[in-house]
Amino acid sequence: MTIYSGPVFDMASQQFSVIADHLSIPINERDRLLMPKRAITISCPIHRDDGTTAVFEGYRVQHHLTLGPTKGGTRFAGSVDLGEVAALAIWMSWKCALVGLPYGGAKGGIGVDPASLSKRELESLSRRYMQEMIPFVGPHTDIMAPDMGTNEQVMAWFMDTYSMYHGRTVTEIVTGKPVSAGGTLGRREATGRGVAYLARRVMSDLSINLSDATAVIQGFGNVGSIAALELSNMGVRIIAVSDHTGALYRAAGLDVPDLIKHVSAHGNLAGYSNELSYDPANILTLPCDVLVPAAIERVIDAKAADELRCRIVAEGANGPTTPEADLVLERRQKEIFLIPDILCNSGGVIVSYFEWVQDLQQLFWEEDEVMRREFQILDRAFDQMTLRAKRDRIFNRTAAMSIGVERVRAAKNMRGLFP
């Protein structure tokens, strides 16, 4: 029995079982590696603008603290539940270990649609969430970051709430803050830039000419829009994009800066163009060189995986591909190169680490230094993954996750079990 449930947690558990079998991890060691160290569930009451009181459920899961403090985003979305948050924390652990960061994984969230809140209500809910979390988080215990439905402003409210409680400014309690409040240059763009950087590297390895290449972006939030912009700046044609309001398609290529301008003004892609409208259900299977699923979990199932017509899948989202789809993609790995999520979207936590280090030292870097260091770490992790995949003749996801799980396991075994 476990308090964690739901399809996303089941998916994370199933993925871990595959890796544990591959690494021949004894059965009696597996629960210690998989099960989260700590889960916090809270109630967040706020006054609504109409004078009523509303209570929202909030969560935070800290997977392990073996390598250092936990690190992970906080999402505000109607679908958030404890199982989903736990799965995301587990994936973050393997991600941090893969790219060599001194963190365990964490994740948090509130079950709320942020679009249903006024700005004052959003601030009240953000501050109440952090207030309730103060006994369980800290710069050397658990550092929060933005995720779906949260942004720099929410992180600034988190940081201010924590700082007021401690009577001094504690910028290092969260990352993804505005630069004016102790954030780092390049953090907002880091995840999308990393996705585009790794996609370009694979295109180079596959001898795909950038000026002839095409890309499809599913999910046009912060990650998808920045990935689209970076790929477009490289010369890649972005032929289709989508978000929860619909999809747009143009074979000759879409105007990405104009799309970003529209989304900035209106919040989503709705109303951009009727002529370019396309069925969102078919966007994943459009012919292209690079497919970037950058929306939510479990969008590529076995059927979709079998119908993909891309050369590269660059997973901008966490867990976009189901275990059943992985079996299909493993069979098709000579046709389709998968850049797994724990590597592909790790640019965000890499630059969050840089932000945390800069806040602790009160010494800040220029943006070109941030980018140089981010790409250096991505290159190293990519090389390790591909070397492992070729050496052991295994799927890229298996290689990437094996490296992450092995590093966490080695640290736990070295430290032992207390008491």
HELIX and SHEET records of a PDB file:
HELIX    1   1 PRO A    7  HIS A   22  1                                  16    
HELIX    2   2 ILE A   27  LEU A   34  1                                   8    
HELIX    3   3 LEU A   82  VAL A   99  1                                  18    
HELIX    4   4 PRO A  114  SER A  116  5                                   3    
HELIX    5   5 LYS A  119  MET A  133  1                                  15    
HELIX    6   6 ILE A  134  PHE A  136  5                                   3    
HELIX    7   7 GLU A  152  HIS A  166  1                                  15    
HELIX    8   8 THR A  171  ILE A  173  5                                   3    
HELIX    9   9 VAL A  179  ALA A  181  5                                   3    
HELIX   10  10 ARG A  187  ASP A  205  1                                  19    
HELIX   11  11 LEU A  210  ASP A  212  5                                   3    
HELIX   12  12 ASN A  222  ASN A  233  1                                  12    
HELIX   13  13 VAL A  256  HIS A  266  1                                  11    
HELIX   14  14 PRO A  280  THR A  285  5                                   6    
HELIX   15  15 ALA A  302  GLU A  307  1                                   6    
HELIX   16  16 PRO A  323  ARG A  331  1                                   9    
HELIX   17  17 ASP A  341  CYS A  344  1                                   4    
HELIX   18  18 GLY A  347  GLN A  361  1                                  15    
HELIX   19  19 GLU A  367  ASP A  392  1                                  26    
HELIX   20  20 ASN A  396  ARG A  415  1                                  20    
SHEET    1   A 5 ARG A  38  HIS A  47  0                                        
SHEET    2   A 5 THR A  53  GLN A  62 -1                                        
SHEET    3   A 5 GLY A 104  GLY A 111 -1                                        
SHEET    4   A 5 THR A  70  ALA A  77  1                                        
SHEET    5   A 5 ASP A 142  PRO A 146  1                                        
SHEET    1   B 7 SER A 277  TYR A 278  0                                        
SHEET    2   B 7 GLY A 246  TYR A 249 -1                                        
SHEET    3   B 7 ARG A 237  ASP A 243 -1                                        
SHEET    4   B 7 THR A 214  GLN A 218  1                                        
SHEET    5   B 7 VAL A 290  PRO A 293  1                                        
SHEET    6   B 7 ILE A 312  ALA A 314  1                                        
SHEET    7   B 7 PHE A 337  ILE A 339  1                                        
END                                                                             
